[in-house]
């Protein structure tokens, strides 16, 4: 079964300095994707103005994968860590236990464009931490490149959930097939471009949940960039603070 979330159906917030699109909207309790899919709790696209700061967040237990596709995102947290996530880099943050984070556009002239995937961890009270890594365009060109996994396979970032996250840059006509083991599902998000998933055409900002299928099979109609999340059975952990930074 394929469950679609079109770009225009995402929850959209816009201010003078920050624009965000939420694929899963927790306020829409009647929606089939209100709680995300599997271990995915939040999938968010953001654009932040030059020099602007994302409102300070103190999150619940979650593992947050951030991908910067344009610009540079500076960060600091209450543990004393700070740095910059540059375009083409991925960062994993294990949040919780009162960890406070600040994120700022590192440029005074250019907007930063980034995506975040929030995962429910498989256990509560994980030690907070982070790691980041660049996966080059060459690594991601033409096929699925794993960027995060529970066992850090092939140099990917380590996450505490039975989840595999892939990135790919596809040329027109390129075909990708990703097999799903029994009981697993997937979420496909199209960052830009156009692909055909089965007989469904997806455009920039569209997403699709794939459940009860043996594989994810897609073909790029034009230059495209995708994120694919391969999901095992989610084991959500309880939390009391459900704020979405």
Secondary structure, DSSP 8 states (H G I E B T S, - for coil): -EEEE-GGGSEEEE-SSEEEEESS-TT-TTSTTTT-BTTEEEEEEEEE-TT-EEEEEE--SEEEEEEEEESEEEEEETTS-EEEEETTEEEEEEE-TT-EEEEEES-SSS-EEEEEEEE--SSSS---EEEEEE--HHHHBTS-EEEEETT-GGG-EE-SSSEEEEEEEE-TT-EEEEE--TT-EEEEEEEESEEEETTEEEETT-EEEE-S-SEEEEEESSSEEEEEEEE--------S-----
